Amino acid sequence: MDFLTEFGITQTDLINITAIVVVLLIILGALRAVFRLTRTLMRTGCVIIFLIAGFLLLLSYLNPV
């Protein structure tokens, strides 16, 4: 993880982003169970969640402390 500190991304940032992704995936899984979402919608939801994670990682990189 030391290589990320060179870019201004702390371990706390990574833990927060991971927690957000896990919570969003749990919510997406619950929605699929309740509403019987199709595979395509589920796959799209996963892509959106990982795009959000990438965006948050980019914000961490661009916002040096």
C-alpha positions as CSV (number, residue, x, y, z in Angstrom):
1,M,0.0,0.0,0.0
2,D,3.0,2.3,0.3
3,F,3.1,2.9,-3.4
4,L,-0.4,4.5,-3.2
5,T,0.8,7.1,-0.6
6,E,3.1,8.5,-3.3
7,F,-0.1,9.5,-5.2
8,G,-1.7,11.0,-2.1
9,I,-4.1,8.1,-1.5
10,T,-4.1,7.0,2.1
11,Q,-5.1,3.7,3.5
12,T,-8.1,5.3,5.1
13,D,-9.3,6.4,1.6
14,L,-9.0,2.8,0.4
15,I,-10.9,1.4,3.3
16,N,-13.7,4.0,2.9
17,I,-14.0,3.3,-0.9
18,T,-14.0,-0.5,-0.2
19,A,-16.7,-0.1,2.4
20,I,-18.8,1.9,0.0
21,V,-18.4,-0.7,-2.7
22,V,-19.3,-3.6,-0.4
23,V,-22.4,-1.8,0.9
24,L,-23.5,-0.9,-2.7
25,L,-23.0,-4.5,-3.8
26,I,-25.0,-5.8,-0.8
27,I,-27.8,-3.3,-1.7
28,L,-27.7,-4.4,-5.3
29,G,-27.9,-8.1,-4.3
30,A,-30.9,-7.4,-2.1
31,L,-32.6,-5.5,-4.9
32,R,-32.0,-8.4,-7.2
33,A,-33.5,-10.8,-4.6
34,V,-36.5,-8.6,-4.0
35,F,-37.3,-7.5,-7.5
36,R,-35.8,-10.4,-9.5
37,L,-33.7,-8.1,-11.6
38,T,-32.3,-9.5,-14.8
39,R,-28.7,-10.4,-15.3
40,T,-28.1,-7.5,-17.6
41,L,-29.4,-5.0,-15.1
42,M,-27.3,-6.6,-12.4
43,R,-24.2,-6.5,-14.5
44,T,-24.9,-2.8,-15.3
45,G,-25.3,-2.1,-11.6
46,C,-22.0,-3.7,-10.9
47,V,-20.3,-1.6,-13.6
48,I,-21.8,1.5,-12.2
49,I,-20.6,0.7,-8.7
50,F,-17.1,0.1,-9.9
51,L,-17.2,3.3,-11.9
52,I,-18.2,5.1,-8.7
53,A,-15.3,3.5,-6.9
54,G,-12.9,4.6,-9.6
55,F,-14.3,8.1,-9.4
56,L,-13.8,8.2,-5.7
57,L,-10.2,6.9,-6.1
58,L,-9.6,9.6,-8.7
59,L,-10.9,12.3,-6.3
60,S,-8.6,11.0,-3.6
61,Y,-5.7,11.2,-6.0
62,L,-6.6,14.7,-7.2
63,N,-7.2,16.1,-3.7
64,P,-3.8,16.0,-1.9
65,V,-3.8,16.5,1.8
